[in-house]
């Protein structure tokens, strides 16, 4: 995977809001609280890949989840 390519299928954009987080494995382990907060706010960890030493995490929240959180 190159840094210019999307780390998820194009179809995901049609059904969800997506956030891509790039870091190294050591920093990822330090972000437990941040990951918990993302989950609490309705974001789900959809995929974790790597591009060389870089870890790429994709979080998503479906458009239905987003509407329900706004209630």
Buried (B, 14 or more C-beta within 10 A) or exposed (E): EEEEEEBBEEEBEEEBBBEEBBBEEEEBEEBEEEBEEBEEEBBEEBBEEEEEEEBBBBBBBBEEBEEEEEE
